[in-house]
Amino acid sequence: MSTSQENNKIEFALDKNNFILMGIGLAIIILGFILMSGGKSDDPAVFNEEMFSFTRITLAPLLVFAGFVFEIYAIMKKPKE
């Protein structure tokens, strides 16, 4: 390669591993929202207690929060040189 082609190489701020980690974080967030959905009653006149299950009230929001924290880690992680 000539020196002009070497100088034109584009370097990204994030490495391939950062993007993979960001994808994993996004999958965790999506899983949290999927677990949070549902719980409605088939009959509008009947109240469904399933809306207040441990999965929807506690686990799913913790997964979403963990996904956002993982996203911050994925962005801040320094690529190997």
C-alpha positions in Angstrom: 0.0 0.0 0.0 1.1 3.5 -0.6 1.4 6.0 2.2 -1.6 8.0 0.9 -3.9 4.9 1.2 -2.6 4.2 4.7 -3.4 7.7 5.8 -7.0 7.4 4.4 -7.9 4.4 6.7 -10.9 5.2 8.7 -10.7 4.3 12.4 -13.9 4.0 14.4 -14.2 5.0 18.1 -15.8 1.6 18.9 -14.4 -1.8 18.2 -16.3 -4.9 16.8 -16.5 -6.3 20.3 -18.2 -3.1 21.5 -20.9 -3.5 18.9 -21.4 -7.2 19.9 -21.7 -6.2 23.5 -24.2 -3.5 22.6 -26.3 -6.1 20.7 -26.3 -8.3 23.8 -27.4 -5.4 25.9 -30.2 -4.6 23.5 -31.3 -8.3 23.6 -31.5 -8.1 27.4 -33.6 -4.9 27.2 -36.0 -6.5 24.7 -36.3 -9.6 26.9 -37.2 -7.4 29.9 -40.0 -5.7 27.9 -41.3 -9.0 26.7 -41.5 -10.3 30.3 -43.2 -7.1 31.3 -46.0 -7.5 28.8 -49.3 -9.4 29.1 -51.4 -10.0 32.2 -54.7 -8.6 30.8 -57.9 -10.4 31.5 -60.0 -12.1 28.8 -63.2 -10.8 30.4 -63.1 -7.0 31.1 -65.4 -7.5 34.1 -63.0 -9.9 35.8 -59.8 -8.7 37.5 -56.7 -10.7 36.8 -54.2 -11.0 39.6 -51.5 -12.2 37.2 -50.8 -8.6 36.4 -49.0 -8.3 39.7 -46.7 -11.3 39.3 -43.1 -11.3 40.4 -42.0 -11.5 36.8 -43.8 -8.4 35.7 -43.3 -6.2 38.8 -39.8 -7.1 39.8 -37.8 -9.3 37.4 -38.6 -7.5 34.1 -37.8 -4.0 35.3 -34.5 -5.3 36.8 -33.6 -6.9 33.5 -34.4 -3.6 31.6 -32.2 -1.7 34.1 -29.4 -4.2 33.8 -29.6 -4.0 30.0 -29.1 -0.2 30.1 -26.2 -0.6 32.5 -24.7 -3.2 30.2 -25.1 -0.8 27.3 -23.2 1.9 29.1 -20.4 -0.7 29.8 -20.4 -1.7 26.2 -19.9 1.9 25.0 -17.3 2.8 27.6 -15.2 -0.4 27.2 -11.8 0.4 25.6 -11.0 -1.6 22.6 -7.8 -3.7 22.7 -4.9 -2.1 20.8 
